[in-house]
């Protein structure tokens, strides 16, 4: 479903951020992208969304990620940003959730049905008409996820979805992620969350894939993680 085929990218000439990277993610997989700061995780997200262009081939459902296919590809993908304030830009949760479906030419009636169904499934019905600037950080993170689900994407990208959350809201977000059936790609330094939500992990270091396999195996390998400036998740210590 998602394929990187010998992809490279550099912001400055001669300094590769992504270096001859190849991997494939199948439909329905939940994959954690991990690595130290500067490893290239965020750049992978930008490349998938067509916000950056490198060499090699990136494809989604057999379509190359290029200007010709970008509108079709972006309809398949939803991106939950690390900072919910950068994502929730309308006055209320309801207006934010309606925005994308209406712009994708979904009828208002169908868009409202989507909003109600998503809020009901996440037990967030009380947030529907609340103002974004008046809800808590945890509520806003959940609302941001709800906004993406209202788009009905096939693929969900998440950048540090549990950062800056208290333990209670962190657990709610983790349980929500675990209940999603879409293909998921999650970047995070929260390795316990990755262990909870992903069956597969791709470890990135200096723009290269250095390990790719079952999450439990990679996140139990103390020597491998420490070599690439990470520590075992608490659940494995």
N, C-alpha and C positions, 0 to 999 in steps of 0.2 A: 504494500500500500504506500509506504514511504521509502524512498531509496536515495542514498547519497552514493554517488559513483565517482571515486577519485576527485573529490571536491577540495579545492584550495581557495583561500581568500586572504587578502592582506589589506590593511588600512594604509600602511606605508610600504612603499616599494622595497622588496627584499626582506620584509618582516612578516612572515606568514602567521596569521592567527589561526587559520584552519589549514592543515598541511596534508594533502593527499588522503582525505578521509573517505572511508566507505563503510556503510552499514545499511541494513534493511530492517524495517519495522512492519510487522504484519497487522492486518485489521484486528482490532480488539485488544492488542497488547497494551500493557501499562509499563512504560519504560522510564527509569530514572536516569537522567544525565547528571553525573557528578564529576567533581574536579575542583582543584583549588582556584582561588581568584585568578582570573586571567587565562584560564585553561582554554576558553573558547566556547563555553556553554551558551552564553547570551548571543554570540554571533551565529551559532547554529539555528537558534530561534529566528533571528533576523533573515537568514538565508531561506528558511522554510517559508517565511511570510513574504518573500520577495522584496524585503526592505534593504537587502544587500545582494550583490551579484558577484560571484567568483567564477573560477574555472571548473571544469568537470560538469557532471550532470546531477541535478536534483529533480526527482519526479514524485508526484502524488497521483496515485491511481493511474499510472502510466502517462500522465501529462507532465511535460517538462515545466518546471517553475520558470516562466519567462513572461514578458509583457503581454504576449498573445493569450496566455492561459490564466493570467493572474486573477482576473475577476472570478472565474470558475473555481479556482483553487481556494481563494479566500472565503468563498461560500461554504466550503467544506471544513474550514478551520475556525476555531475560537481561541482567543489568546487571553488568559487571565494574567494581568500585569502584576508585578511585585507590589507596586504602590497603587492601592485601589483608588486613591484620589486622582490618579492619572487616567483612570478608566471610567469612573462614575462622574459624568460631566453635565448631566441634566439635573433639574431641581429635585425630582423625586425618583425613588426606586422604580416606580411604575413607568415613568417616562423614559428612563434609561433602558428598561427591558423592552419597551415598545420600539425604540429607535431603530435597531438593526432589522428586525422583521419588516417593518414598514418600508425601510429603504431597500429591502430585497423584494419589494413588491408583493408582500404577503398582505392580504386584506386585513382591515382593522379588526373585523370580527374574529378571524383566525388568529391574528396576533394576540388579541386579548385572551383567547382560549389558551394559547401557549403560555402566556404570562401566568394565568391562574393555575394551570396544571403544574408548572415548574415550582411556583411558590408553595402549592399544596404538597408536592412531593418532598420539598426541603423543609416543610413546616415553618415557612417564613411569611405566611399570609398576613401577619400583623405589620410587616414592613412595607406592604404594597404602596401605600400613599405617604410614607414618611419621607421627610426631606433628608437628602444625603448628608448634609452638614450637621444633622442632629442625631445621627445614629453612631453607635460605637464602632471602634476599629474592627472588632470581630464580626459585627453585623454587616459592616460595609464589605468585608471580605466575602462573606456568604452572599451578599447581594450582587457582588461582582461575578461570582460563579453563576448565580441565577441568571444574570444578564446574558452570559455566554450560552447557557443552556437554552434560553429562549430563542436563540438563533438556530437551534437544532443542528449543530455541527457534527460532522463525522469524526473529527479529530479535535482534541482539546490540548492546547499548550499551556503550561502553567510555570510561571517564574517565581520561585520562592513562595509558594502559597501559604506557608505557615509562619513566615517571618513576622516578628513583632506582635505575635498573638499570645495571650495568656493561656495557661494550660487547658482551661475549659474550652475556649474557642478553638484552640489548636486541635483538640480531640474532635470537635464537631466538624471542622474542615476535613480532617483525616477520614472520618466516617463517611462524609459526603463524597469524597474522592473515591473511596472504595466502592461506593454504590453506583458509580457511573459506568455505563457499558461502553462508552466511546473509546476509541484509541486515545491513549493519554501519553504525553511526553512531559515529564516534570523535571525541572532543574531545581536543585536545592542543596544547601549545606546541612540541612536537617536530615541526617542519615537515618535516624530512627523513623522519621516520617516516610522516607523512601523505602525503608524495609517494610513498613506497614502497608504501603499502597502500591508498590511495584513488584512484579514478578521477575523483572529483568533490569539489569543495570549496565549502562555504558559508561566506562571511566575514561575521561578525557584528560590529557596532560600535554601542555605545549602544542595544542592544536591537533593532536593525534589520538586515535583510539588505542588505549593501552590495555584495556580489558573489556570484555563483552560477554555476559553470561547471567546465570541465575543470581538474583539479588542476594539470596542467602549465602551463596558461595563467595561472591566478591566482598560483601560487607562483613564477612567473617575472617577475611584475610588481612591480618594486622600488618604484616610486612609490606604487602602491596599498597595498602592505604597510606602507611607512614612514608613509604618511598615517594608518594605523590602528594605529601603535605596534608594528609587527612588522618583522622583518628577513628577507631572503631566506634560504631554507634553504641549508646549506653546498653542497649539490649543484647549486645555481644561481648560486653566487658565482664 
